[in-house]
Amino acid sequence: MNDVTRSLLQYTFKQPEILQEALTHASYADSRLNSNERMEFLGDAILGFVVCEYLYANYPELLEGELTKIKSAVVSRRTCALISEQTGLVKLLELGKGMIGRPSLPSSVAAAVYESVIAAIYLDGGMEAARQYILRDMTPIIEEAEASSHQENFKSVLQQYAQKHMPFNPIYVLLDEKGPDHAKCFEVAVDIDGRKFTSSWANSKKEAEQKAALHALVELGLAEVSEQGHVTLLEKIKGPDIVASSNDEENAE
């Protein structure tokens, strides 16, 4: 393993032949068993585990469905290919003549080499070495995915706050609906332990519930809405700033 590869990976292999296999595409190998395909399989499983472990340990307030959504966004072919390309890892891949000279490689190939190298580091240095390698590039991606998952998801924010600080979870009450079947409007209000918050109208129940949740957050002193419609979650929640359009003052009458 040369200095360039060592510097790129920030890891020194005790068994360089393992890395060589991880960097050998099926088009270059004398048989598919000698390519990186099996390592890709193992690396995919290790990557998924490390990301799930990180999410579980660092976001105790998130529900299972929210954790799954973030994991799906992070552990994807697109993300793995992006890391492989941005770090230059894909340039280390041994390719057959039919693959050399292409203006760009398929994303599946770029993603596969990243997962294969994860497996190689695991086989050579153990889980902790693989974990460090993964989180070096994945941590900011995970944090960005977690922050974006809250965009306009005021129901989730309110649910998490209620679970921590209130005796009951929010209930969304449909108060009224108007209009023909193809263009209905719905009025929804949040009820928490008998306390009803300002209702909101919208063209779907889902949107009305989100707006009603925002009203509840504002009335609980947990969020502020600027004149321009920008929403900011306050320190009590410890959440990211959220930018959303707020037309809650409109009503369907």
WOHU-V816090 format. One record per pair of residues at least 4 apart in sequence whose ideal C-beta (glycine too) atoms are under 7 Angstrom apart, sorted by the first residue. I is the first residue (numbers start at 1). J is the second residue. Records with the same first field share a line. If there is no record, write none. Layout:
I->J, J
This chain:
1->5, 6, 13, 16, 19
3->7
4->8
5->9, 92
6->12
8->87, 88, 89
9->117
11->121, 125, 129, 133
13->18, 19, 124
14->124
15->124
16->20
17->21
18->22, 120, 123, 124
19->23, 120
20->24
21->36, 39
22->36, 39, 116, 117, 119, 120
23->36, 92, 93, 94, 113
24->28, 29, 34, 35, 36, 94
25->35, 36, 93, 94, 95, 96, 99, 109
26->32, 35, 37
27->95, 96, 98, 99
28->94, 95, 96
29->34, 35
30->34
32->37
36->40, 112, 113, 116
37->41
38->42
39->43, 116, 119, 120
40->44, 112, 115, 116
42->46, 119
43->47, 115, 116, 118, 119
44->48, 115
45->49
46->50, 118, 119, 122, 130
47->51, 75, 115, 118, 134
48->52, 75
49->53
50->54, 130, 131, 134, 135
51->55, 71, 74, 75, 138, 142
52->56, 71
53->57
54->58, 135, 142
55->59, 67, 70, 71, 142
59->67, 146
61->160
62->66, 67
64->68
65->69
66->70, 149, 156
67->71
68->72
69->73, 149
70->74, 142, 145, 146, 149
71->75
72->76
73->145
74->79, 138, 141, 142, 145
76->80
77->81, 107, 108, 111
78->82, 107
79->83, 141
80->84, 111, 114, 115
81->85, 107, 110, 111
82->86
83->87, 114, 137
84->89, 90, 110, 111, 113, 114
85->90, 110
87->137
89->113, 114, 117
90->105, 110, 113
93->113
95->99, 100
105->109, 110
107->111
108->112
109->113
111->115
112->116
113->117
114->118
115->119
116->120
117->121
118->122, 130, 133, 134
119->123
120->124
121->125, 129, 130, 133
122->126, 127, 130
125->129
127->131
128->132
129->133
130->134
131->135
132->136
134->138
135->139
138->142
139->143
140->144
141->145
142->146
143->147
144->148
145->149
147->240
149->153
150->156, 157, 239, 240, 242
151->242, 244
152->210, 242, 244
153->157
154->158, 210, 213, 214, 217
155->159, 209, 210, 213
156->160
157->161, 217, 233, 237, 239
158->162, 170, 213, 216, 217
159->163, 169, 170
160->164
161->165, 222, 237
162->166, 169, 170, 192
163->169
166->192, 193
167->193
168->192, 193
170->190, 192, 213, 216
171->191
172->188, 190, 209, 212
173->188, 189, 191
174->186, 188, 205
175->187, 188, 189, 199
176->187
177->184, 185, 186
178->184, 185, 252
179->183, 184, 185
185->201, 202, 203, 252
186->201, 202, 204, 205, 208
187->199, 201, 208
188->199, 200, 205, 208, 209, 212
189->196, 197, 199, 212
190->197, 212, 213, 215, 216
191->195, 196
197->212, 215, 216, 219
198->215, 219
199->212
200->208, 211, 212, 215, 248
201->208, 251, 252
202->207, 208, 211
203->207
204->208
205->209
206->210
207->211
208->212
209->213
210->214
211->215, 248
212->216
213->217
214->218, 223, 231, 246, 248
215->219, 248
216->220
217->222, 223
218->223, 224, 225
222->233, 234, 236, 237
223->231, 232, 233, 234
224->232, 234
225->229, 231, 246
226->230
229->245, 246
230->243
231->242, 243, 244, 246
232->241
233->237, 239, 241, 242
